[in-house]
Each structure stands twice: as C-alpha cells, then as structure tokens.
Amino acid sequence: MAERLDPVTLEILWSRLIGVANEQAAALMRTSFTPIVRESGDLSAAVFDVEGRMLAQAVTGTPGHINALATGMRHFLATFPPGELRPGDVLITNDPWQTSGQLNDLSVVTPVFRDRQLVGFFGNTCHAVDIGGRGLSADASEVFEEGLWIPVTKLYDRGRPNEELLKLLAANVRAPDEVLGDLHAQVAGNQVGADRLLEYLKEFGLADLASLGAEVLGRSERALRDSISALPDGEHRHVIHCDGIEEPIEIRCLLRITGDRLEVDYSGTSPQSASGMNVVLNYTRAYTSYALKCAICPEVPHNDGSFRPILITAPEGSILNARFPAPVAARHIIGQALPHAVFGALSQVIPDRVMAEGSGNVWLTTVRGAGSKRFVTVIFNAGGTGARPGLDGLSTTSFPSGIATAPVEVIETTSPIVFRRKELRTDSGGPGRYRGGLGQTIELEVRTGEPYVVSVLCDRLKFPAQGYRGGSQGAPGGFVTSKGERPEPKHSRLLPAGTGFTLELPGGGGLQPASERDPAAIAEDVAEGLVSLEAAARHYGHRAGD
C-alpha cells in the first residue's frame, strides 16, 4: 500500500510536478515549426504513472487533446505492455477512435526509465498542419479519404528513429518540413519532461511516483464525489442544435445524479453523418467530462481520479459515437458544442454556476495553394462566449477549446495570407442583464495570384447561441466570398485568384433579461462601440443621453 503523504509535502510535490509538465509543454512549443503549436497552443502535455494513469497536465492546451489522451493511454499500453518497453522507445499514433478523434492529431508517448526501471510516461498530442488526404474539411465520406492513418507503433526503438515511418509520413503530407518539424518537437518535449522528472525524483528522494500518484488521484476522486453528493439526486434533460450539412444536428443530453455518481447519456442524439463531422466516443467523453469538472468542481486538479465518478455514454452509430470508418476530420464542430448541452442540463440544478451558450467551437480555417505555389496554413479564430453569472461574456475567446489566435503578423509572415480587416462585430453579443461576448469580422486575401482552396470548420450560422434565464441569443455567424457568394464553408472550395473571403464569427448568448442591465453598463457598451445606439434602444430601452 502506498505511503500517505502529509499535506505540506504533498503540496510541494504536486506543485513541482505541475512545473515539470509545464516545462515539457514549453519545450514543445519553443521548438515547434508551426503557429498552430507555437502561437495557438493546439496541444496537450501530461505525465502518467507506470499504469498509464494521468497524474498531472501542463497548464495549456485543449480538453479534446488532454482528456482524450488520458483515456486513450490504455491503447498504447495494450499494444506495447510496459514490460516490453525499453529506454529510448517512443510511441506514436493518430488513431481517431483511440485518441483525440481525427487523423491530424498526432499523439506521442515516451516511457521514462530510472536505472532501467520504468517510473512513468510523458505524453503529448499536437495538431499537424496536414496529414494528406482531402485536407482538413468535412468533405470525406470515409476516414480513409482523410489522410495517413498511423496505428500505435514505435517512432523510436531504443533510441533509433523509425526512418521508414518518417519517410512514409513525409511522402503523404503537403507540408513535410512543418509536419516532421512539429513531430520532432513532440519528441523533444517529452524528453525534457523525462529529464526533469528524473531530477525531481532524485531531489525529493522518491523511488517512483506511486505514493504521490495514489494520493493525488485519490484526493481528486474524493473531491469530485463530494461535489456531486452536494447536488440533489435527479434527472435533467437538455437539447441543443448544431447546423450540420445535410440537415441540422440534434444533441440530446440526459444528466442523472445518484449519490456521488453522475451519468451523462446522449441517447436520442442524431445519427452519424455522411460528412466528416462525426465524433468518436473518446472525444465525446473528453469534452463532457471537462464541462462537468468546470461547473461542479473547478478548483481540484484534473487527472485520472476525476474520471472515476462519471459515466458518459452515447449510442453506437450516433454522431457522438460514430462507427468506423466514418469520416471524422471536422469532429470538433460537434464535439466542442457538448459543454453547452451539459451546462443546459446543469442550469436546472446549479443555475448560478453555468454560463449561457457561446459560439460553440473554434473556427478552424484551412487555406492551401492550388497552383504552382504550394502552401498550407491553418488559422484559429473564436467568437464570443456566453454571459457568465454576474459577468458579461468574453469577446473573441475560444471556449471550450482553450486555443489562442495566432497574431496577424505571424500568419502574414509565415504564409501568403493578408488580413484586410479584423474587428469586433458590433451588436453580436446577446442582450441580457449580462451581455454575451462579441464575435468578430475577419476579411482575408491570398497574395499568390493563383487559385487556392479554403475550408472553414465552423458552426452557429443557422442556430445562434441561446441566452439563459431570460437572456437573448447572440448573432449568428457567416462566411461570404468577395464575390458575394455564401457557400457551405465546411466543404473545401476552390476560389479563383484575387478572390477574398470574410469570416463573420458569432456572438454569445445573454444571461437574464435585458431590462435588468445596469444603465451605466449600457452606456459604456455604446461608448466602446460594442452595442449600437439603435440596438441599445431596441433591446435595453436606452436612449442617447440616458
């Protein structure tokens, strides 16, 4: 049985272990070749014990990566049991059903040895700028069309790189330097984490992570169970809608609280799609557990112990538990909407602890050259979050993904894209006592003088973010070319040379009736250009000079 640690020692060990994971992530980001990882932080990084249980994660990245890697580690260890691993081994996969739900996400795991004794693992997941196939869009009808599939295999074998795999990867992607550069950064990040962990164990006189891991996981589990127990038993249902392509997507969420356990059941949700918006169960669980943790027990570290009191299910063949070989490249469009389904159910239990609906997901724009000048650029942008209890929503802030937007200067320096306009969308935040966050308008051009292909993985064009408790909905989003066309943005579209396009990102929903908003806050919104005089009068009854 693991030795119990006193609270002071535990706090020191825990804080330092978080520092080790942060160094792992920092090394990865500093050595990355792409703005996706270096600037936007589309990654995860974490340390695991010898049984593959996540102990600590870096303070960066996305729930879709980190939670999916946490629950997906069992697949790595099922293929390569700990007893078969050796110093210098590095494992890799992008299996969507085993990790984070799309082929563009490469997961790399490195075992850590001390005197040839396994003491833990470091793992990370990063979004690759390209993985071949039809490009990052909802175009495909099967996952086979979406790019190169790498089963769990060795990227390094006892320190020797798998050169054949690296050559195969380079031959199948449109940007081999960037993809391989980021992959080597993933290996380097894990190695930095491993080196720091060995120093950590030596400094504190620890043989391994067993005692610390048992205490941390146990405390996280008990804290979440206590938080669930404080809620009244019962069942709560909520339905949200997403745009879809062929037809709208309906997500039905049943939240069941029983003692210190909580179940989320998505029965009745729309069936899987013919287009690439399907979500694997691992990704569904990742964003659902994240939402529950945020609302119920946000102050306690998230690790393997946090998953134990929660059961998340979705019918096989539904859009939240797609059957192989369904296309899944655009899975985040639906997956990142799940926290709003969960919050809607929780609003019936703890209304003062959940926000209104927001823009729902990060807008992921991929632009690639279709002429002689080859390039691939991925840009992340965000709309507004829903209003929060006691606070307005955040404008142009990525939730729930946590991804940052790369600076305009970085995108323009590393690609042929030009930003002609980037500004907040006046009146896009949903009216309410607490206003929803604003979306933004972004106008772009490509300066190659040649045709190019663009796809925008987005939502909330047809179904705006809903307000809660009397608050009003936010503005819907839009995609329009400089020729005035409004095609389906989730599919790849070839645009002629000289054609630009504009992204109109949606706003978040408001919270509580607009009639209750502080007149001083309305006047400030008008002064700042966040709300027009016309909208102030229409929604709030506010007149110039009030």
N, C-alpha and C positions, 0 to 999 in steps of 0.2 A: 504493500500500500504506500502511495506517495506521501512523503512527509509534509505536514501542514506548515505553511509559511506565516510568520507574523505580519500584521498589516503594514508596518513600516517597510520591512524588507520586500514585501510583495509590491508596494507602490514603486520602490526604486527599481526593482527588476522589471516590472511592467513598463515603466516609462522608458527605460533603456532599450527594451525590446522593440517598442514602437520606434525609437530612434534608429535602430538597426534596419527596420523595414523602410523607414523614410530614406535612409542612405541608399538602400537598394533602388528605390524609385528614382532618387535624384541622379544616380549614376546612369540609369537607363535613359532618363530624359536628356541629360547633358550630352550623351554620346549618340542620340538619335539623329537620323538623317532627314526626318520629315517634320513639318509643322504640326502634323497630326499628333505626334507624340511629344515633341519638344515644346510646342506652344499650347496646344489644346489639351494635352494630358489625357488622350484617349487610351488609357492603360490601367492596369491594376498591378499591385505588387504585394506579396504576403509571405509570411513564414509559417511553416507547418511542422507538426511533430512527426515522429517516425511512423505513425499510423495514418498520416495524411490528413490530420485534423487541423484546420486553420486556427492558429493562435492569435496572430496579430496581422494587421494590414497597414499599409502606408496611408498617410493622410492625403490621398489624391486618388484620382481615377473614378470609375463608374461602377454602380451596383451590378450592372449587367455583366461586367467582367469579373469583379472580385467574388461576388456571391456564386456565380456560375463556376468559377474555378474552384471555389471552396467545396462545392458539392460534386464537382467533376473529378477531383483528385483520385477518387476511388477507381476511375477508369485507367489512370496512369499506373496505379499500383496493382490493378488486376492484370495488366499486360506485362508489367515488369515488377514482380514482387520484390520487396526490399532486400531479400536475401540474394537476389540475382544482380543487384546493382553494385557498381564499383566506383572508387574515386575517379573523377574525370568524366563520368557519364552525364549527359544532358539529354532530356527527353523533349519531344515536341509533338503537337497535334493541332489540327484545326477542325476536328470532327464536330460539326454543329450540334449533334444530338448528345455529345458527351461534355461539351464545354459551353461556349457562350453563343451558340445559335447561328453562326454564319461562317463561311469559309474565310472571309477576310480577317478574322480574329485568330492570330497565332498564339498558342499557349506554350510556354517553355518552362520546364520544371528541372531543377538541379538538386540532386541529393547532396547532403553535407556530411562529410566523414571526419571523425576525430580519432587519430590512431587506428584507422581502418574500421572504426565503429560508426555506424550510421547514427546521427544525432538529430536529423531533421531534413526539411526540404525548403527551398525557396522557389516560388513560382511567380510568373507574371503573364499577363495577356495584353497584347497590343493589336491595334487595328492596322493592318497592312494597307498601304495606299492602293494596291492592286493585287489580285490573286488570279488574274486571267479570266477566262470565260467571257460572258457577255458584258462584264463591267458591273459595277455596283448599282443595281436598279431592281425594279420589280418585274423585269422583262421575262425571266426564265419560266419555263413550265415544269422543270425538274432541277434538282440540286446539281445534277451532272453538268448542266449548262453554266453554272455559276462560277466555275473556276477549279483550281487544283485542290484535290482532297488529300490531306496527309494524315493517315492513321497514326495512332500512338506509336512512335518509333524513336530510335536514338538519333539525335542530331550530332552528338559527340559520343564516342565509345572509348572510355578510358583515356580521354584527352585528345583523341584523334577525330577530326571533323568528318562527317559523312559527306564526302565530296560528291558522290553520285546524287544524293538528295539535293545538295546545294545547286548542282548543275541543272537538275530537273526543274527546280523552283525558278532559277534564273531564266530558263528557256520558256517558261509558261506565263510570265508576267510582263506587263507593258513597261514597268519601271524597275528593272532588276537591281540597279545600284541602290535605289531607295529601299526596296523591299529587303534585300540582303543586308544593307547597312543597318536597318532597324532590327533585323533578326540578330545580328551580332551584338547590337546594343542590349537586346534582351538577355543574351548570354552573359554579357559583361555585368549587367545589373545584378543578376543572380549571384555572380561570383563575388561581387563586392559585398552583397548581403552575407554570403557564406563566410568570407574572410572576417567580417565584423562579428558574426555570431561566434566564431571560434575565439576571437579576442574576448568577447563578452563572457563566454563560459569560463575561460581562464581567469579573468579578472574577479569573478564572483565565486570561484571555486566550485562550479557546478559540473557534474559529470555529464549531464544531459538536460533536456527540457521537461522531464517527466513531472517533477514536483510542481514547477511553475505552471506547466500546462494544465495539470489536474485542477489546480486552484483557480486559475483564470477561467477555464471552461465551466467549472462548477459554479463559480460566482455569477457568471453571465447567465447561465441557465436559471439559477435560483432567482435572480433579479427579474428576468422576463416572466417567470412563472408567478412571482409575487405581483407584478404589474397586471398580468392577465386576471389573477384572482380578485383583484380590486374592482374589476368590471362585473356588472351583473350578467348572470347566465342568460342566454337567449340567442335567437337567430335574427339576422338583419340582412336585408337584400338591397342591392343597388344595380342599376343598369346604366351603362354609358354606350355611346355610339361613336364609331370612327368612320371616316369617309369610305374606305375600301376603294375598289376599282370597278369591278363588275357590278357590285351592289354594296350598300352600307354594311358595316360590321357591327354586330351587337355583342357586347360583353356583359354577361350576367354573373354577378358576384353574390354568393351566399356566405356570410360570415357567421360562424357558430362558436359561441363561447361556452365552455363547460369546465367549471372549476379553474384549474391552472393550465388548461389546454385551449388552443384556438385552432379552428379549421377554416380554411377558405376553399370553397367548392365553386368551380366555374361551369357547372352543368347548365345546359341551355344556351351556351355561347355559340356563335356562328360556326359552321363547319369550315374546315380548312379551305384556303383559296386556291384558285388556279394560278394566281400570280404570286410573286415571291415575298408576300407579307406574312407568311406563316411563322409561328413561334414554336420552338421546341419547349418541352416541359421544364428543362433545366433553366431556361431564360425566364419562363413564366414564374417559376419559384424564386428566381433571383430578385425580380422587381417587386413581387408580392411580399416577400419577407422583409425587404428594405422598407416598404411603406409601413408595414406593421411595426417595425422597430422604431421608425421615426415618430410615429404617433403615440405608441404605448410606452416605450422605454428608451428614449433617445440618449440618455446620459451614460448608459452602460456600454462597454466595448462590444463590438460586433465580432463574433467568432463562431466556431463550431457549436459552442454551447447555446448560442442564440437560435439555432435551427431546431433544437430538440423539442420545445413545447408546441411547435407549429406543424400542422399538416396541410399541404396545398395540393389540390387535385384538379385536373381538367380532363374531360372525356377524350380518349384517343380518337383522332380524326377531326377534332375541333381545331380552330385556328390557334388555340393556345396549347395544343399537344399534337402537332402535325405528325403524320406518319411519313417515314422515309419512303420514297425520295422526294418529298415535297420541296418546292423552291423556298428558300428562307433568307435570301440576301437582305431583304428590306424588313427583317423581323422587328427592328426597333420601333417601327411606326406603330405597331400594335402593342408590343411588349412594354414600351415606356408609358403607355396610357394606363397600365394596370394600377399604379398607385392612386389614380383618380377614382377607379372603381372601388378600391379598398377604402379610400377616405370617405367616399359617398356612403358606404355601409357604416363606417365608424362614426360618421356625423350624427347618426341616430343614437349613439351611445355616449360619445365624448365630443359634442359639437364645438366646444371651446378649444379643441386641440388639433383641429384639422383645417387645412386651407381649402378655398374654393378651387374649382377646376382651373388649370392653366393651359398653356399652349400644347401640352401633352407630350411632345418629344422634340429632340433636337432636329433641326432641319439639316440634312446631310446632302450637300450639293457636290456632285462629281462632274468635272469638266475634263474632257480629253480631246486631244487633237485628232482630226480625221483626215489630215492632209500629210504633206511631207514632214511637217514639224510636229513630232510626236511628243506628247506630254500627258501627264495625269495629275490632276490637282483635286484634293478633297477639302471642302470648306464646311465648317460647322457654324451654324447661327441659331439663335434662340429667340423665341417670342417672350411674352410676359407670363409670369406665374400668377396663380390665383391670389386673391386677397387673403391675408393671414389674420387670425384672431387678434384684433387690436392694432393691426398694421396693414398698410397698403401692400399690394403685390409688388414683386421685384420686376423691373422692366428688363427686357432682353437678357434674361437669366435662364440658363439651362437647368431645368428640373424635370425629371429626377435624375438625369444622366450625370450631372456634375462636370460636363465638358466645357472648357473655355473656348472663346472665339479667338483665333489667331489674329494678331494685329494686321491691319490693312497693309502696312509697309512690308510685312513678312510675306504675305501672299503675293503682292505685286513684285517683290524681289525674286521670289523663287518660282514664279510662273508667268505666263503671258497675259494674266488676267488684270484688268483695270477696274477699279471701283469708281464709278461716276457719281454715286450718291449713296450715303449711308446715314439714316436719320430715324429718330423715333416717329412712330405713327400716331399723330395727334388723335385723340378720341378712341383709341383702340382698347384701352383698359375698361373693363366692365364697370359701370356705375354701381355705387354702393356706399354704405357708411364707411367702408374701407374699400378703396378702388382697386381693381385688378391692375397688374403690371402691364406696361405698354409693349406692343410689338415694334417692329422696325421695318423700314423700307430700304432695300439694298438694290442698286442698279449697277449691273456689271457688263463689261465688254471683254472680248478676247482679241488681242492685238496681233495675231499671227497672219492676218489677211487670208486665212484659209477656213474652210468649214470646220466645225467642231461638234462634238456630241455632249449633251448635258442631260443629267437626270437629277431630280430633287426628291429625296425621300422625306415626305412631309405629310401633315395631316391638318385637320381643323379648317379645311377650305369649305366644307359643307356643313359641318357640325361645330359651331363655335364653343368655346369654353363656357360652361354654365356657372352662374352665380349660385351661392348658397344662402339660405336663411333670408330670402328676400332681395338678395343682390342680383344684378343683371348680368347677362352674358357679355363676354368680350367680343371684339371684332373678329370675323373670320379672316383666314389668310388668303393669299392669291399668288399666282405665277403667270406672268404675261411677257411675251416677247416684244421687242421694239417694233414689230410689225402689227402689234395689237392682237396677236393670237393668244388664246388661253388653252393650250393643250393639257392633257393629263401629265403632270410633272413627274410621276413615279416611273414612267417608262422613258427609256433613252430616246432622245430626239436629236436628229441631225439638223443643225442650224447653219444657214449659209454664212459665208464670210461677211463680216461687218454687222451681223445681227446681234443685238444685245438682248438682255432679259432682266426682268425685275422680280425680286422676291418681296412679297408683302407678308411679313410674319404676323401671326395672330396675337391678340391680347388675352389676358387672363380674366376670369370672372370676378365679379364683385361679391362682397360679403355684407349682408344685412341691407335694409332698404336705403336707397339713395337719399331719401328725405331726412335721414338721421345724420348725414355727413356734416361735419363742422364747417360753417361758412368760411372760416379762415383757411381751411384746407382747400376748399373750392377756389377761393381767390388766388391762393398760391399756385394751384394747378393751372389756372388760366394765365397767370403771370409767366409761368415757366413754359407755356405752350403745350402742356400735356393734355389739356382739355380746352376746346374752343369755346368762345362766348355762346355760340348757338347751342352746343351740347350742354353747357353749364345751365342754360335757361331751360332746355328741354328736359333734362334728367334730374336736375337739382333745384330748379326754380330760382337759379341765381342770376341776377342782372348786373350789368356793368355798374360799378359804384357801390354795390352792396357790401 
